Amino acid sequence: MSNTSFLVHKNNLFETSFSETEKPELDKGEALLKIEKYAFTSNNITYAVVGHQVGYWNFFPATEPNGIVPVWGFAKVVESNEDSVKIGERVYGYFPMSTYLKVKPAKQSIRGFVDNSEHRQALPPIYNYLSYVQSNIPGEDFMPIIQPLFTTGFLSYHFLKQSNFFDAKQVILTSASSKTALGLAYFLNQNQADDGLQIIGLTSQRNIDFVKGTGFYDSVISYEDVTKELSKSPAVMVDFVGNAELAKTIDGYLVDDLKFISRIGLTNWKSGDGFNDIPKAKFFFAPDFIKKIYEKWGVGKTTEMVQTALSDFIKIASNWMKIEYIETNENLSNLYKKMLKGDVNPSIGYLVKLKE
Ligand SMILES: NC(=O)c1ccc[n+]([C@@H]2O[C@H](COP(=O)([O-])OP(=O)(O)OC[C@H]3O[C@@H](n4cnc5c(N)ncnc54)[C@H](OP(=O)(O)O)[C@@H]3O)[C@@H](O)[C@H]2O)c1
């Protein structure tokens, strides 16, 4: 079977194609993974948007000027020239939008291994780790759709908590309907009795009912109504939408009451930059912050904390999010373009499971 990849022109994200190449040949110490299924959310669009800046195009190089967008999903070892990695093992991790990925396993343990391929070594370690998983874990299709984003929600919660929430009385989350924002909102909601913070969701008019329905927010406001409905009390803003004009509007409205802006996402990637004019806005990068959390609690305890909360979150989320399966290349290409244009329904989680 040849290797099919979904390619994106790195300088014109609307130009896409599929490439067909030979199945990768293995050298000594390498293994071949066949990608089973993966999630696709706005996060993957952001990988493409900031691909040059943050280095996301470097994970799975393609022939210039094209790139391959990374995705989270499951794969199976189908060939192995590395004794410690057995054919038939199943892994969860970071993959190309392709049929196969050749890896160079290192640092093996019973939990998984690192892909030590030359071109990946300078990239954040969290993306290079592949965890062994069982087959058919109950509810596993939610895992790639939610886990990476929910983990960012967990990390951003602990970042804010460590900073004493910047002395805020309210936390304002933009793109409140996004899975990453919902992850943070879940932790804020769970800890509300201790933290004493109001949880405010800002979203598009069309997503107001969806965001209210999650039950995580104390109040939900449309972007247009923010200066009419937002209360003037000390606030920290956690920004998933990446719209500098909106951030300036809120800063101008709250003035000294806006203590800090934690910049996490860029769902509205066409809204243009301008955050350099707002000194209180600082970028939060989950792969960097997780290193601090690992130093503090260790990998085992951190993973356990995330996993316990994640299974609770998935139970709740399955009430308002359904999975839609993408089974053909044509539908995959359409989904990518739809999301790139911002035509996103937050009540659907997309799982790509291409038919052979
Ligand atoms: N810094 C980090 O380490 C880190 C880690 C993980 C994720 N993130 C970022 O967090 C963001 C959210 O990702 P996600 O996968 O959770 O998103 P998602 O669930 O796919 O979010 C969907 C929502 O995003 C908004 N949206 C999407 N595309 C848009 C567009 N083109 N124009 C305007 N609004 C758009 C809409 O929300 P509203 O109507 O509510 O605005 C939509 O309902 C991404 O930018 C992602 O890269 C950052």
The ligand as an SDF file (V2000), in Angstrom:
LIG
                    3D

 48 52  0  0  0  0  0  0  0  0999 V2000
   -0.8290   27.7920   23.2620 N   0  0  0  0  0  0  0  0  0  0  0  0
   -0.9780   26.4830   23.3510 C   0  0  0  0  0  0  0  0  0  0  0  0
   -0.1150   25.7720   23.8890 O   0  0  0  0  0  0  0  0  0  0  0  0
   -2.2170   25.8300   22.8220 C   0  0  0  0  0  0  0  0  0  0  0  0
   -2.5190   24.4840   23.1200 C   0  0  0  0  0  0  0  0  0  0  0  0
   -3.7180   23.9300   22.6530 C   0  0  0  0  0  0  0  0  0  0  0  0
   -4.5860   24.7000   21.8680 C   0  0  0  0  0  0  0  0  0  0  0  0
   -4.2390   25.9830   21.5660 N   0  0  0  0  0  0  0  0  0  0  0  0
   -5.1140   26.8040   20.7120 C   0  0  0  0  0  0  0  0  0  0  0  0
   -6.4260   26.9650   21.2220 O   0  0  0  0  0  0  0  0  0  0  0  0
   -7.3120   27.2740   20.1210 C   0  0  0  0  0  0  0  0  0  0  0  0
   -8.5700   26.4400   20.2240 C   0  0  0  0  0  0  0  0  0  0  0  0
   -8.3590   25.1560   19.6310 O   0  0  0  0  0  0  0  0  0  0  0  0
   -9.4810   24.0100   19.6670 P   0  0  0  0  0  0  0  0  0  0  0  0
   -8.9600   22.8980   18.8280 O   0  0  0  0  0  0  0  0  0  0  0  0
   -9.8660   23.7890   21.0760 O   0  0  0  0  0  0  0  0  0  0  0  0
  -10.6730   24.7090   18.8950 O   0  0  0  0  0  0  0  0  0  0  0  0
  -12.1210   24.1220   18.4910 P   0  0  0  0  0  0  0  0  0  0  0  0
  -12.6740   23.2950   19.5530 O   0  0  0  0  0  0  0  0  0  0  0  0
  -12.0660   23.5620   17.1180 O   0  0  0  0  0  0  0  0  0  0  0  0
  -12.8670   25.5320   18.4820 O   0  0  0  0  0  0  0  0  0  0  0  0
  -13.9550   25.8560   17.7170 C   0  0  0  0  0  0  0  0  0  0  0  0
  -14.3420   27.3070   17.9990 C   0  0  0  0  0  0  0  0  0  0  0  0
  -13.2800   28.2120   17.6410 O   0  0  0  0  0  0  0  0  0  0  0  0
  -13.8310   29.4100   17.0750 C   0  0  0  0  0  0  0  0  0  0  0  0
  -13.3620   29.4710   15.6840 N   0  0  0  0  0  0  0  0  0  0  0  0
  -12.8190   28.4640   14.9960 C   0  0  0  0  0  0  0  0  0  0  0  0
  -12.3890   28.8750   13.7750 N   0  0  0  0  0  0  0  0  0  0  0  0
  -12.6430   30.1760   13.6940 C   0  0  0  0  0  0  0  0  0  0  0  0
  -12.4290   31.1640   12.6980 C   0  0  0  0  0  0  0  0  0  0  0  0
  -11.7730   30.8710   11.5470 N   0  0  0  0  0  0  0  0  0  0  0  0
  -12.8410   32.4070   12.9360 N   0  0  0  0  0  0  0  0  0  0  0  0
  -13.4300   32.7110   14.0950 C   0  0  0  0  0  0  0  0  0  0  0  0
  -13.6370   31.8150   15.1120 N   0  0  0  0  0  0  0  0  0  0  0  0
  -13.2540   30.5620   14.9100 C   0  0  0  0  0  0  0  0  0  0  0  0
  -15.3230   29.2920   17.2600 C   0  0  0  0  0  0  0  0  0  0  0  0
  -15.5560   29.6930   18.6100 O   0  0  0  0  0  0  0  0  0  0  0  0
  -16.2160   31.0720   19.1730 P   0  0  0  0  0  0  0  0  0  0  0  0
  -17.4310   31.3090   18.3650 O   0  0  0  0  0  0  0  0  0  0  0  0
  -16.5220   30.6770   20.6020 O   0  0  0  0  0  0  0  0  0  0  0  0
  -15.1640   32.1200   19.0340 O   0  0  0  0  0  0  0  0  0  0  0  0
  -15.5140   27.7770   17.1820 C   0  0  0  0  0  0  0  0  0  0  0  0
  -16.7140   27.3420   17.7820 O   0  0  0  0  0  0  0  0  0  0  0  0
   -6.5010   27.0290   18.8320 C   0  0  0  0  0  0  0  0  0  0  0  0
   -6.0370   28.2470   18.2980 O   0  0  0  0  0  0  0  0  0  0  0  0
   -5.3540   26.1820   19.3450 C   0  0  0  0  0  0  0  0  0  0  0  0
   -4.2030   26.2040   18.5410 O   0  0  0  0  0  0  0  0  0  0  0  0
   -3.0780   26.5510   22.0220 C   0  0  0  0  0  0  0  0  0  0  0  0
  1  2  1  0
  2  3  2  0
  2  4  1  0
  4  5  1  0
  4 48  2  0
  5  6  2  0
  6  7  1  0
  7  8  2  0
  8  9  1  0
  8 48  1  0
  9 10  1  0
  9 46  1  0
 10 11  1  0
 11 12  1  0
 11 44  1  0
 12 13  1  0
 13 14  1  0
 14 15  2  0
 14 16  1  0
 14 17  1  0
 17 18  1  0
 18 19  2  0
 18 20  1  0
 18 21  1  0
 21 22  1  0
 22 23  1  0
 23 24  1  0
 23 42  1  0
 24 25  1  0
 25 26  1  0
 25 36  1  0
 26 27  1  0
 26 35  1  0
 27 28  2  0
 28 29  1  0
 29 30  1  0
 29 35  2  0
 30 31  1  0
 30 32  2  0
 32 33  1  0
 33 34  2  0
 34 35  1  0
 36 37  1  0
 36 42  1  0
 37 38  1  0
 38 39  2  0
 38 40  1  0
 38 41  1  0
 42 43  1  0
 44 45  1  0
 44 46  1  0
 46 47  1  0
M  CHG  2   8   1  16  -1
M  END
$$$$
